[in-house]
Amino acid sequence: MVPEGVEEFSIESGFPHSRGRITIWNPDGGRAWNYAYHSATHENGDRVRADVAVDPEHAGKLWRIGVPGHNAGPVEFDPQIPPVFSTDRDRWFMPAELEVEN
């Protein structure tokens, strides 16, 4: 989820293999950023950075990122993005919902 008030965020990754793709979709399903890596144009291990603008109507909503785990190196998310992720939009939860009273 991209929190309200965030106007731009970044994601950075490397590609240790010969091919790969990172795609980021906004909450409406539109492609906000798309990058295809191919060894013919990059050195093995090069890092790429996505700088993504956040339209006001998309702040505070769920975004989607596609990163092929077997082709992408470690993905570093902007510190503005909370480190809570879901593999399914229907199973999303807010961290506050996990708080348990003792």
C-alpha positions as CSV (number, residue, x, y, z in Angstrom):
1,M,0.0,0.0,0.0
2,V,1.2,3.5,-0.8
3,P,0.3,5.7,2.1
4,E,-1.6,8.9,1.8
5,G,0.7,11.9,1.4
6,V,3.3,10.0,-0.7
7,E,3.7,11.9,-4.0
8,E,6.5,9.7,-5.4
9,F,8.2,6.5,-4.4
10,S,11.1,4.4,-5.7
11,I,11.9,0.7,-6.1
12,E,15.3,-0.6,-7.0
13,S,16.5,-4.1,-8.0
14,G,19.3,-5.9,-9.7
15,F,19.1,-8.7,-12.3
16,P,21.7,-11.5,-11.7
17,H,20.4,-13.4,-14.7
18,S,20.1,-12.7,-18.4
19,R,16.5,-11.5,-18.5
20,G,13.9,-10.1,-16.3
21,R,11.0,-7.7,-15.9
22,I,9.6,-5.5,-13.2
23,T,6.1,-4.0,-13.6
24,I,4.3,-1.7,-11.2
25,W,0.5,-1.2,-11.5
26,N,-1.5,1.6,-9.9
27,P,-4.7,0.8,-8.0
28,D,-6.8,1.2,-11.2
29,G,-4.7,-1.4,-12.9
30,G,-2.8,1.0,-15.1
31,R,0.9,0.4,-15.6
32,A,2.8,3.0,-13.6
33,W,6.2,1.6,-14.5
34,N,7.5,-1.3,-16.6
35,Y,11.1,-2.4,-17.2
36,A,12.5,-5.3,-19.2
37,Y,16.1,-6.3,-18.6
38,H,18.1,-8.1,-21.2
39,S,21.8,-9.0,-21.0
40,A,22.4,-7.5,-24.5
41,T,21.9,-4.0,-23.1
42,H,23.1,-4.4,-19.5
43,E,25.9,-5.9,-17.5
44,N,25.1,-8.8,-15.3
45,G,24.2,-7.5,-11.9
46,D,23.2,-3.9,-13.0
47,R,20.6,-2.3,-10.9
48,V,17.6,-0.4,-12.1
49,R,15.5,2.1,-10.3
50,A,11.8,3.0,-10.7
51,D,10.8,6.5,-9.7
52,V,7.0,6.4,-9.7
53,A,4.7,9.4,-9.4
54,V,1.6,8.9,-7.2
55,D,-1.6,10.6,-8.4
56,P,-3.6,11.9,-5.4
57,E,-6.5,9.5,-6.1
58,H,-4.1,6.5,-5.8
59,A,-2.6,7.4,-2.5
60,G,-3.7,5.3,0.5
61,K,-4.6,2.4,-1.8
62,L,-3.1,-0.9,-2.8
63,W,-0.6,-1.1,-5.7
64,R,0.7,-4.2,-7.4
65,I,4.2,-5.1,-8.4
66,G,5.3,-8.0,-10.6
67,V,8.9,-9.2,-9.9
68,P,10.0,-12.6,-11.3
69,G,11.6,-14.1,-8.2
70,H,14.0,-16.3,-10.1
71,N,15.3,-13.5,-12.3
72,A,15.3,-10.4,-10.1
73,G,17.9,-9.7,-7.5
74,P,16.9,-8.2,-4.1
75,V,14.2,-5.6,-4.4
76,E,14.6,-2.5,-2.3
77,F,11.5,-0.5,-1.5
78,D,11.3,3.2,-0.7
79,P,11.2,3.6,3.1
80,Q,7.9,5.5,2.6
81,I,6.3,2.2,1.7
82,P,5.4,0.1,4.8
83,P,7.1,-3.3,4.8
84,V,3.8,-5.2,4.7
85,F,3.0,-7.1,1.6
86,S,0.3,-9.5,0.4
87,T,0.3,-12.1,-2.3
88,D,-3.5,-11.7,-2.8
89,R,-5.5,-8.5,-3.0
90,D,-8.4,-10.2,-1.2
91,R,-6.3,-11.3,1.7
92,W,-4.9,-7.8,2.5
93,F,-4.9,-6.6,6.1
94,M,-3.7,-3.5,7.8
95,P,-1.0,-4.0,10.5
96,A,-3.3,-2.4,13.1
97,E,-5.7,-5.2,12.6
98,L,-3.1,-7.6,14.0
99,E,-2.8,-6.0,17.3
100,V,-3.8,-8.3,20.1
101,E,-4.9,-7.2,23.5
102,N,-3.3,-9.0,26.4
